[in-house]
Amino acid sequence: MAVKGFAEQVQQQQEVWQAQIKDYQAKLEAASGQAKEEYAKALAQLQAQSEAAKGLAAQAQAAGETAWNDMKTASEKAFAEMQKGWADALSRFNK
């Protein structure tokens, strides 16, 4: 995938994640006790993943094609790990 396509994909995913964060903030506010603590941890993880994606997109956009060729595999792997982390955090809300 070209650097522009990768950066756009990450940005789009980050926008979706931001919308989901807003939804889950409402769940956090409605929760109480142990559930609220778990939701707070999950929400913090979601926010961290979203910020990491934002940084990854910016890093990719700043890279030239030559640099992108050097960092492509690592960046794609990092993004896949972010998506997995996102799914893991979401599973806490869906229990």
Protein Blocks (a to p, Z undefined) as FASTA:
>chain_A
ZZklmmmmmmmmmmmmmmmmmmmmmmmmmpgcjllmmmmmmmmmmmmmmmmmmmmmmmmm
mpcfklmmmmmmmmmmmmmmmmmmmmmmmmmmmZZ
